[in-house]
Amino acid sequence: MKIKFRVWDKKNNRMITPKKFTTIKPVIDFNGNLGVMDTYKNWHWHGIVPEDEYELMLFTGLLDKNDREIYEGDILKDTDNEIYYVDFIRGCFYLKTNYKSFPHLGWTEWLPMCEIDRLVNPTEFEIIGNIYENPELLGGKQIDGN
Protein backbone atom coordinates (compact mmCIF):
# COMPACT_ATOMS: atom_id res chain seq x y z
CA MET A 1 0.00 0.00 0.00
CA LYS A 2 1.22 3.45 -0.86
CA ILE A 3 1.32 5.80 2.13
CA LYS A 4 -0.75 8.88 1.30
CA PHE A 5 -2.50 11.49 3.36
CA ARG A 6 -4.59 14.60 3.04
CA VAL A 7 -4.71 17.62 5.33
CA TRP A 8 -7.62 19.51 6.87
CA ASP A 9 -6.45 23.13 7.13
CA LYS A 10 -8.18 24.31 10.33
CA LYS A 11 -7.03 27.89 9.85
CA ASN A 12 -8.62 28.26 6.39
CA ASN A 13 -11.34 25.56 6.72
CA ARG A 14 -10.32 23.70 3.59
CA MET A 15 -9.26 20.20 2.60
CA ILE A 16 -5.88 19.84 0.93
CA THR A 17 -5.78 16.61 -1.06
CA PRO A 18 -2.82 14.95 -2.82
CA LYS A 19 -4.02 16.36 -6.15
CA LYS A 20 -3.89 19.90 -4.76
CA PHE A 21 -0.24 19.53 -3.68
CA THR A 22 1.38 21.20 -6.67
CA THR A 23 4.52 23.15 -5.87
CA ILE A 24 3.85 23.06 -2.13
CA LYS A 25 4.88 19.69 -0.73
CA PRO A 26 3.86 18.56 2.73
CA VAL A 27 6.63 16.86 4.67
CA ILE A 28 6.13 14.69 7.74
CA ASP A 29 9.05 14.41 10.13
CA PHE A 30 9.80 11.41 12.34
CA ASN A 31 7.79 12.95 15.18
CA GLY A 32 4.68 13.28 13.02
CA ASN A 33 4.99 17.05 12.59
CA LEU A 34 3.78 18.57 9.33
CA GLY A 35 6.20 20.81 7.49
CA VAL A 36 5.88 22.64 4.18
CA MET A 37 8.40 22.73 1.33
CA ASP A 38 7.98 24.93 -1.77
CA THR A 39 9.41 23.21 -4.88
CA TYR A 40 8.78 26.29 -7.01
CA LYS A 41 11.30 28.28 -5.00
CA ASN A 42 14.22 25.84 -5.14
CA TRP A 43 12.85 23.63 -2.38
CA HIS A 44 12.47 26.51 0.08
CA TRP A 45 11.64 25.21 3.57
CA HIS A 46 8.68 27.02 5.18
CA GLY A 47 9.03 25.20 8.48
CA ILE A 48 6.76 23.24 10.76
CA VAL A 49 3.04 24.06 10.75
CA PRO A 50 1.64 24.51 14.29
CA GLU A 51 -0.19 21.34 15.30
CA ASP A 52 -3.42 23.17 16.16
CA GLU A 53 -3.72 24.39 12.54
CA TYR A 54 -4.13 21.06 10.75
CA GLU A 55 -5.44 17.53 10.93
CA LEU A 56 -3.71 14.73 9.00
CA MET A 57 -5.81 11.92 7.55
CA LEU A 58 -4.26 8.70 6.25
CA PHE A 59 -5.34 6.84 3.10
CA THR A 60 -6.90 3.47 3.99
CA GLY A 61 -5.64 1.71 0.87
CA LEU A 62 -9.25 1.07 -0.25
CA LEU A 63 -11.36 2.62 -2.99
CA ASP A 64 -15.11 3.20 -2.88
CA LYS A 65 -17.55 2.11 -5.61
CA ASN A 66 -16.63 5.21 -7.66
CA ASP A 67 -12.88 4.44 -7.44
CA ARG A 68 -12.33 7.33 -5.01
CA GLU A 69 -9.67 6.88 -2.34
CA ILE A 70 -11.09 6.35 1.16
CA TYR A 71 -9.33 8.39 3.86
CA GLU A 72 -9.58 8.59 7.61
CA GLY A 73 -12.40 11.04 8.43
CA ASP A 74 -14.49 10.10 5.39
CA ILE A 75 -18.22 9.47 5.75
CA LEU A 76 -19.41 6.45 3.78
CA LYS A 77 -22.80 5.08 2.79
CA ASP A 78 -23.43 1.42 1.98
CA THR A 79 -26.02 -0.13 -0.33
CA ASP A 80 -28.51 -0.21 2.59
CA ASN A 81 -28.05 3.58 3.03
CA GLU A 82 -26.36 3.06 6.38
CA ILE A 83 -23.82 5.76 7.28
CA TYR A 84 -20.28 5.06 8.51
CA TYR A 85 -17.37 7.18 9.68
CA VAL A 86 -13.77 6.05 8.99
CA ASP A 87 -11.39 6.32 11.95
CA PHE A 88 -7.83 5.18 12.66
CA ILE A 89 -7.42 3.72 16.14
CA ARG A 90 -4.56 1.70 17.59
CA GLY A 91 -2.98 1.02 14.21
CA CYS A 92 -6.15 -0.08 12.40
CA PHE A 93 -8.80 1.64 10.28
CA TYR A 94 -12.36 1.12 11.53
CA LEU A 95 -15.83 1.88 10.27
CA LYS A 96 -17.81 3.46 13.08
CA THR A 97 -21.58 3.62 13.15
CA ASN A 98 -24.22 4.44 15.72
CA TYR A 99 -26.27 1.57 14.38
CA LYS A 100 -25.92 -2.02 15.51
CA SER A 101 -25.10 -3.37 12.07
CA PHE A 102 -22.93 -6.35 12.81
CA PRO A 103 -24.24 -8.02 16.00
CA HIS A 104 -24.07 -11.44 14.31
CA LEU A 105 -20.31 -10.88 13.92
CA GLY A 106 -19.77 -9.71 17.47
CA TRP A 107 -19.34 -6.04 16.52
CA THR A 108 -22.01 -3.59 17.52
CA GLU A 109 -20.50 -0.25 16.53
CA TRP A 110 -17.10 -0.93 14.98
CA LEU A 111 -16.02 -2.89 11.93
CA PRO A 112 -12.26 -3.25 11.35
CA MET A 113 -11.64 -2.21 7.75
CA CYS A 114 -9.10 -5.02 7.41
CA GLU A 115 -12.13 -7.33 7.61
CA ILE A 116 -14.03 -5.60 4.80
CA ASP A 117 -12.52 -7.66 1.98
CA ARG A 118 -13.48 -10.83 3.85
CA LEU A 119 -16.98 -9.78 4.95
CA VAL A 120 -18.17 -7.18 2.47
CA ASN A 121 -17.23 -6.06 -1.02
CA PRO A 122 -15.44 -2.69 -0.60
CA THR A 123 -17.21 -1.42 -3.72
CA GLU A 124 -20.50 -1.47 -1.78
CA PHE A 125 -19.39 1.74 -0.03
CA GLU A 126 -19.59 5.25 -1.41
CA ILE A 127 -17.88 8.36 -0.01
CA ILE A 128 -20.55 10.97 0.64
CA GLY A 129 -18.41 13.49 2.54
CA ASN A 130 -16.06 13.90 5.47
CA ILE A 131 -16.36 14.88 9.12
CA TYR A 132 -14.85 18.35 8.58
CA GLU A 133 -16.80 19.59 5.57
CA ASN A 134 -20.01 17.58 6.05
CA PRO A 135 -20.63 16.79 9.75
CA GLU A 136 -24.39 17.07 9.15
CA LEU A 137 -24.21 13.78 7.20
CA LEU A 138 -23.83 11.99 10.51
CA GLY A 139 -27.43 12.98 11.23
CA GLY A 140 -26.61 15.04 14.30
CA LYS A 141 -25.31 11.94 16.04
CA GLN A 142 -22.02 12.25 17.86
CA ILE A 143 -19.62 9.62 16.62
CA ASP A 144 -16.77 9.39 19.07
CA GLY A 145 -13.38 8.16 17.87
CA ASN A 146 -12.37 6.85 21.30
C-alpha positions as CSV (number, residue, x, y, z in Angstrom):
1,M,0.0,0.0,0.0
2,K,1.2,3.4,-0.9
3,I,1.3,5.8,2.1
4,K,-0.8,8.9,1.3
5,F,-2.5,11.5,3.4
6,R,-4.6,14.6,3.0
7,V,-4.7,17.6,5.3
8,W,-7.6,19.5,6.9
9,D,-6.4,23.1,7.1
10,K,-8.2,24.3,10.3
11,K,-7.0,27.9,9.9
12,N,-8.6,28.3,6.4
13,N,-11.3,25.6,6.7
14,R,-10.3,23.7,3.6
15,M,-9.3,20.2,2.6
16,I,-5.9,19.8,0.9
17,T,-5.8,16.6,-1.1
18,P,-2.8,15.0,-2.8
19,K,-4.0,16.4,-6.2
20,K,-3.9,19.9,-4.8
21,F,-0.2,19.5,-3.7
22,T,1.4,21.2,-6.7
23,T,4.5,23.1,-5.9
24,I,3.9,23.1,-2.1
25,K,4.9,19.7,-0.7
26,P,3.9,18.6,2.7
27,V,6.6,16.9,4.7
28,I,6.1,14.7,7.7
29,D,9.1,14.4,10.1
30,F,9.8,11.4,12.3
31,N,7.8,12.9,15.2
32,G,4.7,13.3,13.0
33,N,5.0,17.0,12.6
34,L,3.8,18.6,9.3
35,G,6.2,20.8,7.5
36,V,5.9,22.6,4.2
37,M,8.4,22.7,1.3
38,D,8.0,24.9,-1.8
39,T,9.4,23.2,-4.9
40,Y,8.8,26.3,-7.0
41,K,11.3,28.3,-5.0
42,N,14.2,25.8,-5.1
43,W,12.8,23.6,-2.4
44,H,12.5,26.5,0.1
45,W,11.6,25.2,3.6
46,H,8.7,27.0,5.2
47,G,9.0,25.2,8.5
48,I,6.8,23.2,10.8
49,V,3.0,24.1,10.7
50,P,1.6,24.5,14.3
51,E,-0.2,21.3,15.3
52,D,-3.4,23.2,16.2
53,E,-3.7,24.4,12.5
54,Y,-4.1,21.1,10.8
55,E,-5.4,17.5,10.9
56,L,-3.7,14.7,9.0
57,M,-5.8,11.9,7.5
58,L,-4.3,8.7,6.2
59,F,-5.3,6.8,3.1
60,T,-6.9,3.5,4.0
61,G,-5.6,1.7,0.9
62,L,-9.2,1.1,-0.2
63,L,-11.4,2.6,-3.0
64,D,-15.1,3.2,-2.9
65,K,-17.5,2.1,-5.6
66,N,-16.6,5.2,-7.7
67,D,-12.9,4.4,-7.4
68,R,-12.3,7.3,-5.0
69,E,-9.7,6.9,-2.3
70,I,-11.1,6.4,1.2
71,Y,-9.3,8.4,3.9
72,E,-9.6,8.6,7.6
73,G,-12.4,11.0,8.4
74,D,-14.5,10.1,5.4
75,I,-18.2,9.5,5.7
76,L,-19.4,6.5,3.8
77,K,-22.8,5.1,2.8
78,D,-23.4,1.4,2.0
79,T,-26.0,-0.1,-0.3
80,D,-28.5,-0.2,2.6
81,N,-28.0,3.6,3.0
82,E,-26.4,3.1,6.4
83,I,-23.8,5.8,7.3
84,Y,-20.3,5.1,8.5
85,Y,-17.4,7.2,9.7
86,V,-13.8,6.0,9.0
87,D,-11.4,6.3,11.9
88,F,-7.8,5.2,12.7
89,I,-7.4,3.7,16.1
90,R,-4.6,1.7,17.6
91,G,-3.0,1.0,14.2
92,C,-6.2,-0.1,12.4
93,F,-8.8,1.6,10.3
94,Y,-12.4,1.1,11.5
95,L,-15.8,1.9,10.3
96,K,-17.8,3.5,13.1
97,T,-21.6,3.6,13.1
98,N,-24.2,4.4,15.7
99,Y,-26.3,1.6,14.4
100,K,-25.9,-2.0,15.5
101,S,-25.1,-3.4,12.1
102,F,-22.9,-6.3,12.8
103,P,-24.2,-8.0,16.0
104,H,-24.1,-11.4,14.3
105,L,-20.3,-10.9,13.9
106,G,-19.8,-9.7,17.5
107,W,-19.3,-6.0,16.5
108,T,-22.0,-3.6,17.5
109,E,-20.5,-0.2,16.5
110,W,-17.1,-0.9,15.0
111,L,-16.0,-2.9,11.9
112,P,-12.3,-3.2,11.4
113,M,-11.6,-2.2,7.7
114,C,-9.1,-5.0,7.4
115,E,-12.1,-7.3,7.6
116,I,-14.0,-5.6,4.8
117,D,-12.5,-7.7,2.0
118,R,-13.5,-10.8,3.8
119,L,-17.0,-9.8,4.9
120,V,-18.2,-7.2,2.5
121,N,-17.2,-6.1,-1.0
122,P,-15.4,-2.7,-0.6
123,T,-17.2,-1.4,-3.7
124,E,-20.5,-1.5,-1.8
125,F,-19.4,1.7,0.0
126,E,-19.6,5.3,-1.4
127,I,-17.9,8.4,0.0
128,I,-20.5,11.0,0.6
129,G,-18.4,13.5,2.5
130,N,-16.1,13.9,5.5
131,I,-16.4,14.9,9.1
132,Y,-14.8,18.3,8.6
133,E,-16.8,19.6,5.6
134,N,-20.0,17.6,6.0
135,P,-20.6,16.8,9.8
136,E,-24.4,17.1,9.1
137,L,-24.2,13.8,7.2
138,L,-23.8,12.0,10.5
139,G,-27.4,13.0,11.2
140,G,-26.6,15.0,14.3
141,K,-25.3,11.9,16.0
142,Q,-22.0,12.3,17.9
143,I,-19.6,9.6,16.6
144,D,-16.8,9.4,19.1
145,G,-13.4,8.2,17.9
146,N,-12.4,6.8,21.3
